[in-house]
Amino acid sequence: VVMAGGGVVMGGGQSEAIALAEHLSAPVIASYLHNDAFPASHPLFCGPIGYMGSKAAMRIVNQADVVLALGSRLGPFGTLPQYDMDYWPPNAKIIQVDSDARMLGLVRPFEVGIHGDARAAAAEILRRLQDSGRNCPVLDGAEARRNEIAEQKRSWETELDKLSSGTDTPMAPRRALRELEKAMPANAMVATDIGNICSVANSYLRFEQPKSFLAAMSFGNCGYAFPTAMGAQVAEPSRPAVAYVGDGAWGMSLTEIMTCVRERIPATAVVFNNSQWGAEKRNQIDFYNNRFVGTELENASFAEIAQSMGARGVRVDHPDQVGDALREATASDQPTVLEVMVNQELGEPFRRDALKKPVRLLEKYRDYGSG
């Protein structure tokens, strides 16, 4: 299995990663929050792993005997159990490529560590495979692998459709995310904030070109998405920039709408209004026995606030309105706030292992004990 990570995106190595994967007929997964590292429509691509990622990718990598991690530090959020699946293959040999030597073996031990650029490493590995003149055992069973990938992707899409159905109002967050996915322009740049709904979006964010997905990742700063989308819009004015923001995080950056109006930056903010701090409530359910402290929000109308600042503000109440609202926003030359009214449904816990006794995984730390 080839894991395409942030190093592929930042190093401009997508073409090299594609060529290597196609030579091997190897399934490809994206590391957590790097969904733009490989074209979503490619038949070898299984989707992203990590929180609320693709079950197809998780089931495929679970069968791996070797994982080639191109430009990934194999961070914990990207390899922890999801959907009650402890999917990371415990006995797989890892070939880890990273331009930062400090990342090699930082989280998981490797069989081979390559300190180098993901693009150059992928090209060199492919060259050596092509020049070796020997039959490579991994080339056997290519058709069976492709069939397995296609079947797992079909199964996951069917499940996603079921999870994203329903016509209730306020709408379920997954239904809103599915409708946004369908309407998202192919060349869009999407920035996601931290929080529950924005994290669930991992299942629905698919890209055909790199440098399309911007996420706070382990930095974890609330209020990240909209200022980031603004910067992306200024840097790439020919591409639409969209921010996914929860209503709590929106309070930390909504004043930047005035900057967008003043500087004529036509970025779009999709604000999911469910009147709660969802990530905090999720943790309080799992670790505090449903004792909620400071999780409920009494919001003003974000659409009307945007209008008062001189931007477009649109309230979206029904699933059937989501797609048209996004298309109109990304086609507009004005900054737009889409206030999407969703229910209080929550995603799965971020860390089921959060209160477990620590276990030392790396040999160099064994002497420090297990707690």
Secondary structure, 3 states (H helix, E strand, C coil): CEEECHHHHHCCCHHHHHHHHHHHCCCEEECCCCHHHCCCCCCCEEEECCCCCCHHHHHHHHCCCEEEEECCCCCHHHCCCECCECCCCCCCEEEEEECCHHHCCCCCCCCEEEECCHHHHHHHHHHHHHHCCCCCHHHCCHHHHHHHHHHHHHHHHHHHHHHCCCCCCCECHHHHHHHHHHHCCCCCEEEECCCHHHHHHHHCCCCCCCCCEEECHHHCCCCCHHHHHHHHHHHCCCCCEEEEEEHHHHCCCCCHHHHHHHHCCCCEEEEEECCECHHHHHHHHHHCCCCCCCCECCCCCHHHHHHHCCCEEEEECCHHHHHHHHHHHHHCCCCEEEEEEECCCCCCCCCCCCCCCCCCCCHHHHHHCCC
